[in-house]
Amino acid sequence: MATTKLTKENLEAVLTRRLGLKDAAFHLEKVGNRLVGDIVSPTFRGRRDHERQHMIWDALDAELGADSARLVGMLLAYTPDEWNLGEENKPTTKKDRKAG
C-alpha cells in the first residue's frame, strides 16, 4: 500500500486485517501530516505494552514500508477494560439518571 496519503479508514482497515483485531474501536485524529490515537480491542488482552507496540509497528511496516513512520505517529493500544477504567467513578448527568 505504498501511498502518500493515509486516511483514518485505511489505517483502521490495515490494522484490523493485519492484527486480526476483534471488536476494535479506533480513536484517531490527524496531527500535522500523521495519524495518531488509540486502538481498543480485546485482541490486546494478555500482552504487555511493548508487545502491543511491536504488533502495531510490524503490521504498519509490512503494509506501508518506509512510509509508515512518516504517515503514522503515536498509537496506543488498550483492552476494553483498560479503556473503560474509572467509568464507574464518573459523575452522572441528568440524562444518565433514571426517573423515579
C-alpha positions, 0 to 999 in steps of 0.5 A, a space after each residue: 500500500 505504498 501511498 502518500 496519503 493515509 486516511 483514518 479508514 485505511 489505517 483502521 482497515 490495515 490494522 484490523 486485517 493485519 492484527 486480526 483485531 476483534 471488536 476494535 474501536 479506533 480513536 484517531 485524529 490527524 496531527 500535522 501530516 500523521 495519524 495518531 490515537 488509540 486502538 481498543 480491542 480485546 485482541 490486546 488482552 494478555 500482552 504487555 505494552 511493548 508487545 502491543 507496540 511491536 504488533 502495531 509497528 510490524 503490521 504498519 511496516 509490512 503494509 506501508 514500508 518506509 512510509 509508515 513512520 512518516 504517515 503514522 505517529 503515536 498509537 496506543 493500544 488498550 483492552 476494553 477494560 483498560 479503556 473503560 477504567 474509572 467509568 464507574 467513578 464518573 459523575 452522572 448527568 441528568 440524562 444518565 439518571 433514571 426517573 423515579 
